Amino acid sequence: MASKLPSRLTPRLYLDQHQDELTAFLQKIIRLRTVNPPGENYGAITQLLATSLRDLGLQVRRLPVPRAFQNKALPGLFGYPRYNVIGFWNAGAKKTIHFNAHYDVVPVSGRWRHGSAFNPMLERGWIYGRGSADMKGAIASIIFALQALRQTGVRPNFNVEVSFVADEETDSALGTGWITQYGKLRADYAVVGEGGEGNAICCGHNGVVWLNVQVHGKAAHGSLPTQGINALEKMAALVLALGGYKRQLRRQTFRAPNGEMLRPTINIGGVFSAGEGGKVNTVPAAASFTIDRRVLPNENVRTAERELTAFLKKAARQIPQCRITVNKISDNFSCYRPPSHPLFTALQASVTRIRRRPTNFVVSTGFNDMHFFAQVKKIPTVGYGPGGIDYHGVDERARVKDLVDSAKIYADLLTTFQG
């Protein structure tokens, strides 16, 4: 990290002068291929991040997830241990703000036009690379916000707690889910570095229920199809019946603070299969498909799962010889807090000060790790970070200006929010 500069330099000016250092740091952590699944290079990146926080004077814990806990959540992946990093800056304050970001990234597909996924390219004010937007960019912004405060001698109004976590891309059970249960956090407020970006702050997000529906048929020779039960045909009939469930969902709404009217959604068949033993001249004995049901903040995840499962079973009973098994893959809670809370209005003021444009509040249709802090820790939680373009896609990228602005916003929040 850079040597200490005269205290008359403000955090904002410091970040303007050190944006090249910020981008170089982001490029460095992008080069570590933390692809999940399966969970590569978690040890290396958490060692690097722990060192970066220690260099800033934080008390750091690098916590391995116990093998028994990991085996329950991810059986068979002992070769890919999970680690979470927690740092703490004791500023002598009564309360603590927590900043959270995940370091895992999704696998890569497609041909990149700007560099390659793990050989990040800086071009025309953008950093291209897997994780630049989702969400190693937020990690860089958090670290450099703290560095700017340290190097300019500005003390935050709160103690600062930081977590860099695993596995957000595979439901967070071993990342933020684990630290909020077992990490002995001291947070009174939380800022998750995604969900909101630009001049939009995330004050809540949808929940989700993921189901897998197995349809059971009976195999037979293709020349004698009446002797079998075609699982694919039964699956097709069941999928068509779900049109009725979609119509039911249209009656449910949630109005976000920016006036947007949200409705629950259902995505059918993100993954579908004919099962084992498939052959052109065989009546398929099995078929399966997934359902992605997004749950509004004013809905209950457990109720949504129960009602969808009941609809599927009732629909199957009305289809001759249709037998199904419904299994839950995963779920995540929604969360929402009206943006009148002082944390929310303080962050809104910081974003407006730095970006010089009016700032509004949104509810994300996707989900992130906000709900763990909001629901498990029951503390005020917002989502805001540098964001980017083409999350999970070819040529994923983050704008350098947004990375620097986010660092400025975090530093501004820490020095203006009064609690």
DASUL-V369134 format. One line per field, one symbol per residue. phi: phi as a letter, one per 20 degrees, with the letter a starting at -180 (. if undefined). Layout:
phi=???
This chain:
phi=.fffdgfffegffgfgfdfffffffffffffefefcfeoelffffffffffffffenefccddffgffffffecfndffcfdccdcdcdeemeeccdddcbddfcefdbndeecmcgdcfddblncderfngecbfffgffffffffffffdmeeffcfddccdcemffcnmgddfgfffecelfdfdbccefbocamdcdedrbfebcdcddddddbfbffecffedcfffffffffffffgffgffffeebbefgenfeecfccddngcbbemfnfbgdcffebbbbdcddedfgeddfffffffffffffffffedglddccdceeabbfebacgfefgfffffgffffffelbgdcdcdffecbegffffeeelcgccdaafmqclgmdfmgbceggfffgfffffffgfddfdn
